[in-house]
């Protein structure tokens, strides 16, 4: 508590906390409290899928670029006549 209270005091006023208490005591506030774990879980899953697609695309791009660099640095194997 000693470490956390000053953080809340820095960012929120007593009126803010009273309004939050009133809000979370309301039906909508209770719904938010009940639904927030599912909302966060689904959001994390959606973000993870986006991240996986972005990583796969960048990984394929990187692999292609490495292959191009290897190809361009490999000596020509055409026989000398």
C-alpha positions as CSV (number, residue, x, y, z in Angstrom):
1,X,0.0,0.0,0.0
2,X,2.8,2.4,0.9
3,X,4.3,2.0,-2.6
4,X,1.0,2.1,-4.6
5,X,-1.0,4.9,-2.8
6,X,1.4,7.6,-3.9
7,X,1.1,6.5,-7.5
8,X,-2.7,6.8,-7.4
9,X,-2.4,10.2,-5.6
10,X,-0.1,11.4,-8.3
11,X,-2.6,10.6,-11.1
12,X,-6.0,10.8,-9.6
13,X,-7.8,13.2,-7.3
14,X,-10.2,12.3,-4.5
15,X,-13.1,13.4,-6.8
16,X,-11.8,11.0,-9.5
17,X,-11.7,8.1,-7.0
18,X,-15.2,9.0,-5.8
19,X,-16.5,9.0,-9.4
20,X,-14.7,5.7,-10.1
21,X,-16.3,4.2,-7.0
22,X,-19.7,5.4,-8.1
23,X,-19.2,4.1,-11.6
24,X,-18.0,0.7,-10.6
25,X,-20.9,0.4,-8.2
26,X,-23.3,1.0,-11.1
27,X,-24.8,-1.7,-13.3
28,X,-22.6,-0.7,-16.2
29,X,-19.5,-0.6,-14.0
30,X,-20.3,-4.0,-12.7
31,X,-20.7,-5.3,-16.2
32,X,-17.3,-3.8,-17.2
33,X,-15.7,-5.5,-14.2
34,X,-17.3,-8.8,-15.1
35,X,-16.6,-8.6,-18.8
36,X,-13.1,-7.2,-18.7
37,X,-11.2,-10.5,-18.3
38,X,-12.9,-11.9,-21.4
39,X,-12.4,-8.6,-23.3
40,X,-8.7,-8.6,-22.4
41,X,-8.2,-12.2,-23.2
42,X,-9.9,-11.9,-26.6
43,X,-7.9,-8.7,-27.4
44,X,-4.6,-10.5,-26.5
45,X,-5.5,-13.4,-28.7
46,X,-6.4,-11.1,-31.6
47,X,-3.1,-9.1,-31.1
48,X,-1.2,-12.3,-31.0
49,X,-2.6,-13.5,-34.3
50,X,-1.7,-10.1,-35.9
51,X,1.8,-10.4,-34.5
52,X,2.2,-13.9,-35.8
53,X,1.1,-12.9,-39.3
54,X,3.5,-9.9,-39.2
55,X,6.3,-12.1,-38.0
56,X,5.7,-14.7,-40.7
57,X,5.7,-12.0,-43.4
58,X,8.9,-10.4,-42.1
59,X,10.5,-13.8,-41.7
60,X,9.7,-14.7,-45.3
61,X,11.0,-11.3,-46.5
62,X,14.2,-11.8,-44.5
63,X,14.7,-15.4,-45.8
64,X,14.2,-14.1,-49.4
65,X,16.7,-11.3,-48.9
66,X,19.3,-13.7,-47.4
67,X,18.8,-16.1,-50.3
68,X,19.3,-13.2,-52.7
69,X,22.5,-12.1,-50.9
70,X,23.9,-15.6,-51.0
71,X,23.0,-15.9,-54.7
72,X,24.7,-12.7,-55.5
73,X,27.8,-13.5,-53.6
74,X,28.3,-17.0,-55.0
75,X,30.9,-17.2,-57.8
76,X,29.6,-18.0,-61.2
77,X,30.2,-21.7,-61.9
78,X,30.3,-21.4,-65.6
79,X,33.2,-23.4,-67.0
80,X,36.1,-21.4,-68.3
81,X,37.0,-22.1,-71.9
